[in-house]
Amino acid sequence: MILEPVVKVAKETFKKPYTTEFPEHRESLTDNYRGIHKLDMTTCINCQACARICPNQTIEMVEGEADTAFKATGPKLFPQINLERCLFCALCEEVCPTDCLVLTKDTDFEKFDRRDFIKRPEDLE
C-alpha cells in the first residue's frame, strides 16, 4: 500500500514531458471549432448587426482605416472585437448579411498584455 504511490511517482519521473512537443505537434481541431474572427473590410456594409446581436457586448463599432474609395462618403464604422470577453458563439457570423465577419480556426491566444486581445478592424483582416 505504501509502495504503490512511490512506484507511480517513479514511472512519471522518467516519462517524456508532453509540453515539449507542443510547437511541432498540435492537436487537430474539430470541424465546428470557432477561433479568432476574420473581417473583410471591403464587403462590410456598416449594418452594425454584429454589434447589436452580441450577447456580451464584445463588438464595438469604430472608425477603421478604409481605403480612399470610402473616404469620399465619410467615415465608415467597422467592428472592433474584444476577444477576452468573446463567447465564440458565432451569432455575429450568422447575422452578417454579407458574410464579411467569419470565425476562423486560428488559435493564437497567447498574449503578454491584455490590451492585445482587443482586435481593431485592421487586425482582423
C-alpha positions as YAML, in Angstrom:
chain: A
units: angstrom
residues:
- id: 1
  name: MET
  ca: [0.00, 0.00, 0.00]
- id: 2
  name: ILE
  ca: [2.83, 2.42, 0.80]
- id: 3
  name: LEU
  ca: [4.88, 1.26, -2.18]
- id: 4
  name: GLU
  ca: [2.15, 1.94, -4.74]
- id: 5
  name: PRO
  ca: [2.44, 5.80, -4.73]
- id: 6
  name: VAL
  ca: [6.23, 5.59, -4.83]
- id: 7
  name: VAL
  ca: [6.08, 3.36, -7.92]
- id: 8
  name: LYS
  ca: [3.66, 5.76, -9.65]
- id: 9
  name: VAL
  ca: [5.93, 8.74, -8.96]
- id: 10
  name: ALA
  ca: [8.95, 6.83, -10.24]
- id: 11
  name: LYS
  ca: [7.14, 5.99, -13.50]
- id: 12
  name: GLU
  ca: [6.03, 9.59, -14.05]
- id: 13
  name: THR
  ca: [9.53, 10.90, -13.34]
- id: 14
  name: PHE
  ca: [11.01, 9.11, -16.31]
- id: 15
  name: LYS
  ca: [8.23, 9.92, -18.80]
- id: 16
  name: LYS
  ca: [8.94, 12.39, -21.57]
- id: 17
  name: PRO
  ca: [7.15, 15.72, -20.91]
- id: 18
  name: TYR
  ca: [4.25, 16.30, -23.29]
- id: 19
  name: THR
  ca: [4.57, 20.08, -23.45]
- id: 20
  name: THR
  ca: [7.96, 20.00, -25.16]
- id: 21
  name: GLU
  ca: [6.25, 18.61, -28.29]
- id: 22
  name: PHE
  ca: [3.69, 21.42, -28.47]
- id: 23
  name: PRO
  ca: [5.06, 23.67, -31.22]
- id: 24
  name: GLU
  ca: [5.71, 20.79, -33.62]
- id: 25
  name: HIS
  ca: [2.69, 18.63, -32.83]
- id: 26
  name: ARG
  ca: [-0.62, 20.41, -32.35]
- id: 27
  name: GLU
  ca: [-3.87, 18.64, -31.70]
- id: 28
  name: SER
  ca: [-6.25, 18.51, -34.63]
- id: 29
  name: LEU
  ca: [-9.26, 20.79, -34.33]
- id: 30
  name: THR
  ca: [-12.83, 19.64, -34.80]
- id: 31
  name: ASP
  ca: [-14.91, 20.86, -37.75]
- id: 32
  name: ASN
  ca: [-17.09, 23.04, -35.54]
- id: 33
  name: TYR
  ca: [-14.18, 24.77, -33.76]
- id: 34
  name: ARG
  ca: [-14.50, 28.56, -33.54]
- id: 35
  name: GLY
  ca: [-11.37, 30.65, -33.28]
- id: 36
  name: ILE
  ca: [-10.38, 34.26, -33.89]
- id: 37
  name: HIS
  ca: [-12.59, 36.38, -36.14]
- id: 38
  name: LYS
  ca: [-11.69, 37.45, -39.66]
- id: 39
  name: LEU
  ca: [-13.13, 40.59, -41.24]
- id: 40
  name: ASP
  ca: [-13.34, 41.55, -44.91]
- id: 41
  name: MET
  ca: [-13.43, 45.35, -44.75]
- id: 42
  name: THR
  ca: [-14.26, 45.72, -48.45]
- id: 43
  name: THR
  ca: [-17.60, 43.91, -48.16]
- id: 44
  name: CYS
  ca: [-18.65, 45.27, -44.74]
- id: 45
  name: ILE
  ca: [-21.74, 47.47, -45.19]
- id: 46
  name: ASN
  ca: [-21.74, 49.04, -41.71]
- id: 47
  name: CYS
  ca: [-25.08, 47.49, -40.73]
- id: 48
  name: GLN
  ca: [-23.92, 47.04, -37.10]
- id: 49
  name: ALA
  ca: [-25.94, 43.83, -36.81]
- id: 50
  name: CYS
  ca: [-22.95, 42.01, -35.29]
- id: 51
  name: ALA
  ca: [-22.61, 44.59, -32.51]
- id: 52
  name: ARG
  ca: [-26.33, 44.52, -31.74]
- id: 53
  name: ILE
  ca: [-26.63, 40.72, -31.51]
- id: 54
  name: CYS
  ca: [-23.51, 40.10, -29.42]
- id: 55
  name: PRO
  ca: [-24.66, 38.78, -26.01]
- id: 56
  name: ASN
  ca: [-21.59, 40.12, -24.15]
- id: 57
  name: GLN
  ca: [-21.36, 43.47, -25.97]
- id: 58
  name: THR
  ca: [-17.95, 42.32, -27.13]
- id: 59
  name: ILE
  ca: [-18.19, 44.06, -30.50]
- id: 60
  name: GLU
  ca: [-17.85, 47.83, -30.68]
- id: 61
  name: MET
  ca: [-18.13, 49.78, -33.92]
- id: 62
  name: VAL
  ca: [-15.12, 52.05, -34.50]
- id: 63
  name: GLU
  ca: [-13.74, 54.02, -37.42]
- id: 64
  name: GLY
  ca: [-11.43, 51.88, -39.47]
- id: 65
  name: GLU
  ca: [-8.65, 52.77, -41.83]
- id: 66
  name: ALA
  ca: [-10.50, 52.02, -45.05]
- id: 67
  name: ASP
  ca: [-9.07, 52.70, -48.49]
- id: 68
  name: THR
  ca: [-9.63, 56.06, -50.21]
- id: 69
  name: ALA
  ca: [-12.80, 54.91, -52.00]
- id: 70
  name: PHE
  ca: [-14.68, 55.04, -48.70]
- id: 71
  name: LYS
  ca: [-13.19, 58.34, -47.56]
- id: 72
  name: ALA
  ca: [-15.33, 60.24, -50.08]
- id: 73
  name: THR
  ca: [-18.58, 59.06, -48.47]
- id: 74
  name: GLY
  ca: [-17.40, 59.86, -44.96]
- id: 75
  name: PRO
  ca: [-16.12, 57.75, -42.09]
- id: 76
  name: LYS
  ca: [-17.13, 54.12, -42.07]
- id: 77
  name: LEU
  ca: [-17.51, 52.09, -38.90]
- id: 78
  name: PHE
  ca: [-16.13, 48.57, -38.59]
- id: 79
  name: PRO
  ca: [-16.34, 46.02, -35.77]
- id: 80
  name: GLN
  ca: [-13.66, 46.02, -33.09]
- id: 81
  name: ILE
  ca: [-13.71, 42.79, -31.10]
- id: 82
  name: ASN
  ca: [-12.54, 42.19, -27.54]
- id: 83
  name: LEU
  ca: [-11.51, 38.53, -27.66]
- id: 84
  name: GLU
  ca: [-11.11, 38.45, -23.89]
- id: 85
  name: ARG
  ca: [-14.88, 38.79, -23.43]
- id: 86
  name: CYS
  ca: [-15.99, 36.88, -26.54]
- id: 87
  name: LEU
  ca: [-18.02, 33.68, -26.07]
- id: 88
  name: PHE
  ca: [-17.24, 32.50, -29.62]
- id: 89
  name: CYS
  ca: [-20.94, 31.76, -30.06]
- id: 90
  name: ALA
  ca: [-20.83, 32.75, -33.77]
- id: 91
  name: LEU
  ca: [-24.00, 34.82, -33.60]
- id: 92
  name: CYS
  ca: [-22.13, 37.69, -35.25]
- id: 93
  name: GLU
  ca: [-21.18, 35.40, -38.12]
- id: 94
  name: GLU
  ca: [-24.74, 34.13, -38.54]
- id: 95
  name: VAL
  ca: [-26.35, 37.56, -38.60]
- id: 96
  name: CYS
  ca: [-23.86, 39.18, -41.01]
- id: 97
  name: PRO
  ca: [-25.74, 39.78, -44.30]
- id: 98
  name: THR
  ca: [-22.59, 40.00, -46.46]
- id: 99
  name: ASP
  ca: [-20.61, 37.24, -44.68]
- id: 100
  name: CYS
  ca: [-17.72, 39.65, -44.12]
- id: 101
  name: LEU
  ca: [-17.24, 38.54, -40.49]
- id: 102
  name: VAL
  ca: [-16.34, 34.87, -40.02]
- id: 103
  name: LEU
  ca: [-14.75, 32.81, -37.26]
- id: 104
  name: THR
  ca: [-11.57, 31.02, -38.33]
- id: 105
  name: LYS
  ca: [-9.69, 28.10, -36.79]
- id: 106
  name: ASP
  ca: [-6.85, 30.40, -35.68]
- id: 107
  name: THR
  ca: [-5.83, 29.68, -32.08]
- id: 108
  name: ASP
  ca: [-3.32, 32.43, -31.35]
- id: 109
  name: PHE
  ca: [-4.46, 33.31, -27.83]
- id: 110
  name: GLU
  ca: [-1.03, 33.65, -26.22]
- id: 111
  name: LYS
  ca: [-0.52, 37.32, -25.30]
- id: 112
  name: PHE
  ca: [1.60, 39.14, -22.75]
- id: 113
  name: ASP
  ca: [-0.67, 42.16, -22.45]
- id: 114
  name: ARG
  ca: [-4.45, 42.15, -22.03]
- id: 115
  name: ARG
  ca: [-4.80, 45.03, -24.46]
- id: 116
  name: ASP
  ca: [-3.61, 42.72, -27.25]
- id: 117
  name: PHE
  ca: [-6.92, 40.86, -27.04]
- id: 118
  name: ILE
  ca: [-8.75, 43.92, -28.39]
- id: 119
  name: LYS
  ca: [-8.62, 43.46, -32.14]
- id: 120
  name: ARG
  ca: [-9.07, 46.56, -34.30]
- id: 121
  name: PRO
  ca: [-10.69, 46.11, -37.72]
- id: 122
  name: GLU
  ca: [-7.28, 46.31, -39.40]
- id: 123
  name: ASP
  ca: [-6.01, 43.47, -37.19]
- id: 124
  name: LEU
  ca: [-8.92, 41.23, -38.17]
- id: 125
  name: GLU
  ca: [-8.11, 41.24, -41.89]
...
